[in-house]
């Protein structure tokens, strides 16, 4: 049998039993004598050797697995001395002071840049305000010339004289309200506009009222425009303008009045046809009629609607039926004569 120290030794040879003697002798067990010989390794067969190798491999694998599962032991750090701790604290304080100085420099630089931008902006704005103020009140910008255009019935010199109180004012400070009040004294001015021409002149563009007819006022006659504003008066009837006998107020006060309809019709007539109108009458906005100068023929116009079609139809009738005494164009698509 195989043992840790090898196989069992072979059995020792025993002496053959001695012949029996006549007298009984005391029997004693023989003392075994062991020979002091070096032990020899007994031969091992291949199957046993493989079994031993497998057992050793398994033991090594278990040891590795156990070592892998056990947490690694951290090395024990050495406790620093007081001198080393003091040196570390000094270095940390120096590093912190360095970082704080860098932050202060960055913040100061950013604040300085922002302050410079604000100062530059404020300086530019102040320079602009001062420049505008100096320009506005500078004698170089004082008003010296007033030019009036667009007048025919009104003398331009009269308008210029009325605005003379603006002379000498700085051009940006010309009083527009004062100009409006000065021009309101001229009833023939329908509208106006003021243009500044630096450095020292303005242009006043005037739109005059255009007369459309004559209105009898007692024993005199007044030349009026579409707003029934009197442009001129005379003892006799002015030539070249139709006599308006319509009732009511102008369109600004009553858009449905006879006068408003008559003025709209006269304003829509071509110049050649307007020159042949002698009188215009209307009691409502839908019954405008007028008479022609040379023939005295009557034209029934109706309302001011479709005035362009009616004017074209009347022009054609005057050419084709010039001897008629009545022209009815109140319905421009179905005109009649009589």
URZI-V242889 format. One record per residue. N is the residue number from 0. RES is the residue in three letters. PHI is phi in degrees with one decimal (NA if undefined). PSI is psi as a letter, one per 40 degrees, with the letter a starting at -180 (999 if undefined). OMEGA is omega in degrees with one decimal (999 if undefined). Layout:
BEGIN
n-><N | N>
res-><RES | RES>
phi-><PHI | PHI>
psi-><PSI | PSI>
omega-><OMEGA | OMEGA>
END
This chain:
BEGIN
n-><0 | 1 | 2 | 3 | 4 | 5 | 6 | 7 | 8 | 9 | 10 | 11 | 12 | 13 | 14 | 15 | 16 | 17 | 18 | 19 | 20 | 21 | 22 | 23 | 24 | 25 | 26 | 27 | 28 | 29 | 30 | 31 | 32 | 33 | 34 | 35 | 36 | 37 | 38 | 39 | 40 | 41 | 42 | 43 | 44 | 45 | 46 | 47 | 48 | 49 | 50 | 51 | 52 | 53 | 54 | 55 | 56 | 57 | 58 | 59 | 60 | 61 | 62 | 63 | 64 | 65 | 66 | 67 | 68 | 69 | 70 | 71 | 72 | 73 | 74 | 75 | 76 | 77 | 78 | 79 | 80 | 81 | 82 | 83 | 84 | 85 | 86 | 87 | 88 | 89 | 90 | 91 | 92 | 93 | 94 | 95 | 96 | 97 | 98 | 99 | 100 | 101 | 102 | 103 | 104 | 105 | 106 | 107 | 108 | 109 | 110 | 111 | 112 | 113 | 114 | 115 | 116 | 117 | 118 | 119 | 120 | 121 | 122 | 123 | 124 | 125 | 126 | 127 | 128 | 129 | 130 | 131 | 132 | 133 | 134 | 135 | 136 | 137 | 138 | 139 | 140 | 141 | 142 | 143 | 144 | 145 | 146 | 147 | 148 | 149 | 150 | 151 | 152 | 153 | 154 | 155 | 156 | 157 | 158 | 159 | 160 | 161 | 162 | 163 | 164 | 165 | 166 | 167 | 168 | 169 | 170 | 171 | 172 | 173 | 174 | 175 | 176 | 177 | 178 | 179 | 180 | 181 | 182 | 183 | 184 | 185 | 186 | 187 | 188 | 189 | 190 | 191 | 192 | 193 | 194 | 195 | 196 | 197 | 198 | 199 | 200 | 201 | 202 | 203 | 204 | 205 | 206 | 207 | 208 | 209 | 210 | 211 | 212 | 213 | 214 | 215 | 216 | 217 | 218 | 219 | 220 | 221 | 222 | 223 | 224 | 225 | 226 | 227 | 228 | 229 | 230 | 231 | 232 | 233 | 234 | 235 | 236 | 237 | 238 | 239 | 240 | 241 | 242 | 243 | 244 | 245 | 246 | 247 | 248 | 249 | 250 | 251 | 252 | 253 | 254 | 255 | 256 | 257 | 258 | 259 | 260 | 261 | 262 | 263 | 264 | 265 | 266 | 267 | 268 | 269 | 270 | 271 | 272 | 273 | 274 | 275 | 276 | 277 | 278 | 279 | 280 | 281 | 282 | 283 | 284 | 285 | 286 | 287 | 288 | 289 | 290 | 291 | 292 | 293 | 294 | 295 | 296 | 297 | 298 | 299 | 300 | 301 | 302 | 303 | 304 | 305 | 306 | 307 | 308 | 309 | 310 | 311 | 312 | 313 | 314 | 315 | 316 | 317 | 318 | 319 | 320 | 321 | 322 | 323 | 324 | 325 | 326 | 327 | 328 | 329 | 330 | 331 | 332 | 333 | 334 | 335 | 336 | 337>
res-><UNK | UNK | UNK | UNK | UNK | UNK | UNK | UNK | UNK | UNK | UNK | UNK | UNK | UNK | UNK | UNK | UNK | UNK | UNK | UNK | UNK | UNK | UNK | UNK | UNK | UNK | UNK | UNK | UNK | UNK | UNK | UNK | UNK | UNK | UNK | UNK | UNK | UNK | UNK | UNK | UNK | UNK | UNK | UNK | UNK | UNK | UNK | UNK | UNK | UNK | UNK | UNK | UNK | UNK | UNK | UNK | UNK | UNK | UNK | UNK | UNK | UNK | UNK | UNK | UNK | UNK | UNK | UNK | UNK | UNK | UNK | UNK | UNK | UNK | UNK | UNK | UNK | UNK | UNK | UNK | UNK | UNK | UNK | UNK | UNK | UNK | UNK | UNK | UNK | UNK | UNK | UNK | UNK | UNK | UNK | UNK | UNK | UNK | UNK | UNK | UNK | UNK | UNK | UNK | UNK | UNK | UNK | UNK | UNK | UNK | UNK | UNK | UNK | UNK | UNK | UNK | UNK | UNK | UNK | UNK | UNK | UNK | UNK | UNK | UNK | UNK | UNK | UNK | UNK | UNK | UNK | UNK | UNK | UNK | UNK | UNK | UNK | UNK | UNK | UNK | UNK | UNK | UNK | UNK | UNK | UNK | UNK | UNK | UNK | UNK | UNK | UNK | UNK | UNK | UNK | UNK | UNK | UNK | UNK | UNK | UNK | UNK | UNK | UNK | UNK | UNK | UNK | UNK | UNK | UNK | UNK | UNK | UNK | UNK | UNK | UNK | UNK | UNK | UNK | UNK | UNK | UNK | UNK | UNK | UNK | UNK | UNK | UNK | UNK | UNK | UNK | UNK | UNK | UNK | UNK | UNK | UNK | UNK | UNK | UNK | UNK | UNK | UNK | UNK | UNK | UNK | UNK | UNK | UNK | UNK | UNK | UNK | UNK | UNK | UNK | UNK | UNK | UNK | UNK | UNK | UNK | UNK | UNK | UNK | UNK | UNK | UNK | UNK | UNK | UNK | UNK | UNK | UNK | UNK | UNK | UNK | UNK | UNK | UNK | UNK | UNK | UNK | UNK | UNK | UNK | UNK | UNK | UNK | UNK | UNK | UNK | UNK | UNK | UNK | UNK | UNK | UNK | UNK | UNK | UNK | UNK | UNK | UNK | UNK | UNK | UNK | UNK | UNK | UNK | UNK | UNK | UNK | UNK | UNK | UNK | UNK | UNK | UNK | UNK | UNK | UNK | UNK | UNK | UNK | UNK | UNK | UNK | UNK | UNK | UNK | UNK | UNK | UNK | UNK | UNK | UNK | UNK | UNK | UNK | UNK | UNK | UNK | UNK | UNK | UNK | UNK | UNK | UNK | UNK | UNK | UNK | UNK | UNK | UNK | UNK | UNK | UNK | UNK | UNK | UNK | UNK | UNK | UNK | UNK | UNK | UNK | UNK | UNK | UNK | UNK | UNK | UNK | UNK | UNK | UNK | UNK | UNK | UNK>
phi-><NA | -82.7 | -123.9 | -59.2 | -88.9 | 128.6 | -84.5 | -62.9 | -71.9 | -67.7 | -62.4 | -73.4 | -71.1 | -103.7 | -74.1 | -66.6 | -66.0 | -76.1 | -70.6 | -64.3 | -102.0 | -75.2 | -100.2 | -76.1 | -106.3 | -65.3 | -88.2 | -126.7 | -71.4 | -69.5 | -84.9 | -68.9 | -111.3 | -100.6 | -85.3 | -84.2 | -120.3 | -64.4 | -74.4 | -110.0 | -69.4 | -83.1 | -63.9 | -112.9 | -75.6 | -65.8 | -67.5 | -66.6 | -63.8 | -65.2 | -63.8 | -65.5 | -60.8 | -64.1 | -64.4 | -65.3 | -62.1 | -63.7 | -63.0 | -64.5 | -61.9 | -65.0 | -65.3 | -65.2 | -62.8 | -65.6 | -67.6 | -70.7 | -76.8 | -74.2 | -62.7 | -69.0 | -79.1 | -72.0 | -69.9 | -76.8 | -73.0 | -82.1 | -73.3 | -68.2 | -82.9 | -63.2 | -65.7 | -65.5 | -64.3 | -63.5 | -63.5 | -63.2 | -65.8 | -63.5 | -65.2 | -65.4 | -65.0 | -63.9 | -65.1 | -65.0 | -63.3 | -64.7 | -64.4 | -65.3 | -63.1 | -63.5 | -63.7 | -64.0 | -63.7 | -64.5 | -64.3 | -64.7 | -64.8 | -64.9 | -64.4 | -65.3 | -64.6 | -63.4 | -64.6 | -66.5 | -63.9 | -62.8 | -65.1 | -64.7 | -64.2 | -64.2 | -65.2 | -64.5 | -63.1 | -63.9 | -64.0 | -65.0 | -62.9 | -64.8 | -63.4 | -63.8 | -63.5 | -65.6 | -67.8 | -65.4 | -100.8 | -75.2 | -62.0 | -67.4 | -100.3 | -71.7 | -69.4 | -123.3 | -128.8 | -121.6 | -111.0 | -112.9 | -129.5 | 90.3 | -99.1 | -133.3 | -86.6 | -105.0 | -75.4 | -62.4 | -64.9 | -65.5 | -66.8 | -61.9 | -65.8 | -67.4 | -98.1 | -64.9 | -70.3 | -86.9 | -63.6 | 94.0 | -75.5 | -59.0 | -56.5 | -69.5 | -106.7 | -63.6 | -82.7 | -69.1 | -65.1 | -65.9 | -64.0 | -60.3 | -66.8 | -67.4 | -79.1 | -66.3 | -74.4 | -107.8 | -67.8 | -78.0 | -84.6 | -83.3 | -157.2 | -156.1 | -145.2 | -118.0 | -117.8 | -91.2 | -126.7 | -57.7 | -93.9 | -151.4 | -147.9 | -132.2 | -122.3 | -106.9 | -99.1 | -112.6 | -111.3 | -82.7 | -73.0 | -105.3 | -69.9 | -115.9 | -178.3 | -117.4 | -119.3 | -76.7 | -125.9 | 65.0 | -98.0 | -120.7 | -127.5 | -118.9 | -85.8 | -123.6 | -102.7 | -66.0 | -89.0 | 63.4 | -86.8 | -71.8 | -94.3 | -156.8 | -127.1 | -155.6 | -73.5 | -106.5 | -73.2 | -67.5 | -81.2 | 89.4 | -129.3 | -72.0 | -88.6 | -100.1 | -114.0 | -75.5 | -103.1 | 96.6 | -97.3 | -67.5 | -62.9 | -62.7 | -100.6 | -146.9 | -68.7 | -102.4 | -78.4 | -64.4 | -64.3 | -62.7 | -68.1 | -64.3 | -66.9 | -65.0 | -66.3 | -63.5 | -69.2 | -92.0 | -74.9 | -61.0 | -59.7 | -66.3 | -76.7 | -63.4 | -67.4 | -94.0 | -81.3 | -100.0 | -134.7 | -130.2 | -135.3 | -167.0 | -103.4 | -134.1 | -76.7 | -115.5 | -130.7 | -75.3 | -147.9 | -150.1 | -113.1 | -94.3 | -66.7 | -70.0 | -91.4 | 74.9 | -67.2 | -100.9 | -118.2 | -91.5 | -100.0 | 83.3 | -86.0 | -81.7 | -71.8 | 54.1 | -65.3 | -65.4 | -66.0 | -66.8 | -64.6 | -66.7 | -66.3 | -65.5 | -61.5 | -68.9 | -67.0 | -63.8 | -81.9 | -88.8 | -134.5 | -71.3 | -93.2 | -72.2 | -100.6 | -143.4 | -126.5 | -111.1 | -118.1 | -62.5 | -115.6 | -63.1 | -90.5 | -147.4 | -86.3 | -136.5 | -131.3 | -155.8>
psi-><i | h | i | d | e | a | i | i | i | i | i | i | h | i | i | i | h | i | i | i | i | d | i | h | i | h | h | i | h | i | h | h | h | h | h | g | i | h | h | h | h | i | h | h | i | d | d | d | d | d | d | d | d | d | d | d | d | d | d | d | d | d | d | d | d | d | d | d | d | h | i | h | h | i | i | h | i | h | h | i | i | d | d | d | d | d | d | d | d | d | d | d | d | d | d | d | d | d | d | d | d | d | d | d | d | d | d | d | d | d | d | d | d | d | d | d | d | d | d | d | d | d | d | d | d | d | d | d | d | d | d | d | d | d | d | d | e | i | d | d | e | h | h | d | h | h | h | h | i | e | i | d | d | h | h | d | d | d | d | d | d | d | e | d | e | e | h | e | i | h | d | e | e | h | h | d | d | d | d | d | d | d | e | e | e | h | d | e | h | d | i | i | i | h | h | h | g | i | e | f | i | i | h | h | h | h | h | i | h | h | i | e | a | h | h | h | g | b | e | i | i | h | h | i | a | d | e | f | h | h | d | i | i | i | d | i | h | i | i | e | i | i | h | h | f | i | i | i | i | i | d | d | d | g | e | e | i | d | d | d | d | d | d | d | d | d | d | e | i | i | d | d | d | d | e | e | h | d | i | h | i | h | d | a | e | e | f | h | i | i | i | i | c | d | d | e | i | i | h | h | d | b | i | e | i | f | d | d | d | d | d | d | d | d | d | d | d | d | d | d | g | e | e | i | e | h | h | h | f | d | g | e | e | g | i | i | i | 999>
omega-><-179.4 | 179.0 | 179.6 | -179.9 | 178.1 | 178.4 | 178.1 | 176.5 | 177.6 | -178.2 | 179.1 | 176.6 | -178.8 | 178.7 | -179.7 | -178.0 | 179.8 | -178.4 | -179.5 | 178.2 | -176.8 | -178.9 | -178.9 | 176.8 | 179.6 | -179.2 | 176.1 | 179.1 | 177.7 | 179.4 | -178.5 | 179.6 | -178.8 | -178.5 | -179.8 | 179.5 | 177.2 | -178.7 | 178.7 | 176.8 | -177.7 | 178.2 | -179.8 | 179.2 | -175.0 | -177.5 | 179.2 | -179.7 | 177.1 | 177.5 | 178.2 | 178.6 | 179.3 | 179.1 | 179.5 | 178.6 | 179.5 | 179.7 | 179.1 | 179.4 | 179.2 | 179.7 | 178.7 | -179.3 | 179.1 | 179.9 | 179.2 | -179.1 | -179.7 | 178.8 | -179.6 | -179.8 | 179.1 | 178.9 | -179.3 | -179.8 | 179.6 | 179.4 | -178.1 | 179.7 | 179.7 | 179.1 | 178.8 | 178.2 | 179.2 | 178.7 | 178.2 | 179.5 | 178.0 | 178.9 | 178.7 | 178.4 | 177.7 | 179.6 | 178.2 | 178.0 | 178.6 | 178.9 | 179.6 | 177.1 | 177.0 | 178.5 | 179.5 | 178.6 | 179.5 | 180.0 | 179.7 | 179.3 | 179.3 | 178.5 | 179.5 | 178.7 | 178.3 | 178.5 | 179.1 | 178.2 | 178.9 | 179.9 | 178.2 | 179.0 | 178.8 | 177.7 | 178.2 | 178.8 | 178.9 | 178.5 | 178.4 | 179.7 | 179.8 | 178.9 | 178.5 | 179.5 | 178.6 | 178.8 | -177.3 | -175.9 | -179.4 | 175.9 | 179.0 | 179.6 | 179.8 | -179.8 | -179.9 | -173.7 | 174.3 | -179.9 | -179.4 | 179.7 | 174.4 | -178.2 | 173.7 | 177.2 | 179.9 | 177.4 | -179.8 | 179.5 | 178.5 | 178.4 | 179.6 | 178.9 | 179.3 | -179.2 | -174.6 | -178.8 | 177.7 | -179.3 | -179.8 | 177.7 | 172.1 | -173.4 | 178.6 | -176.2 | 176.8 | -173.9 | -179.8 | 178.7 | 178.1 | 177.5 | 178.2 | 179.1 | 179.4 | -178.3 | 177.8 | 178.2 | 179.8 | -177.3 | -178.8 | 179.0 | 178.9 | 177.9 | -179.4 | 174.0 | -178.5 | 178.2 | 178.1 | 177.5 | -179.5 | 9.9 | -170.1 | 178.4 | 174.3 | 177.7 | 178.9 | -179.9 | -173.1 | 171.7 | -177.9 | 174.9 | -179.9 | -179.1 | 178.1 | -178.4 | -177.3 | 177.7 | 178.0 | 178.8 | -175.9 | 179.5 | 179.2 | -178.7 | -179.4 | 175.8 | -173.1 | 174.3 | -176.7 | 176.9 | 179.4 | 175.6 | -177.9 | 178.4 | 178.5 | 177.2 | 178.8 | 179.4 | 178.1 | -179.2 | 178.5 | 178.5 | 177.0 | -178.9 | 179.0 | 176.8 | -176.5 | 177.2 | 180.0 | 179.6 | 175.3 | -177.5 | 178.1 | -175.4 | 178.9 | -179.1 | -176.9 | -176.0 | -177.8 | -178.7 | 178.2 | 179.9 | 179.5 | 179.3 | 179.9 | 179.1 | 177.3 | 179.2 | 179.5 | 179.9 | -178.0 | -177.9 | 172.4 | -176.0 | -178.9 | 179.4 | 178.7 | -179.6 | -179.1 | -178.6 | -179.6 | 179.5 | 177.8 | 178.7 | 178.2 | 175.8 | 174.8 | -178.3 | -174.8 | -177.3 | 177.7 | 175.5 | 177.9 | 179.6 | -179.6 | -172.0 | -168.1 | -174.8 | -176.6 | 179.6 | -178.6 | 178.4 | 176.0 | -173.3 | -176.5 | -179.6 | 179.5 | 179.0 | 178.0 | -177.2 | 179.2 | 178.4 | -179.6 | 178.5 | 178.5 | 179.4 | 179.4 | 178.4 | 179.0 | 179.2 | 179.9 | 178.2 | -176.1 | -178.4 | -175.8 | -178.2 | -178.1 | -179.5 | -177.6 | 176.5 | -179.0 | 180.0 | -179.7 | 172.4 | -170.4 | 179.4 | 178.6 | -176.5 | 179.0 | 175.9 | 179.8 | 999>
END
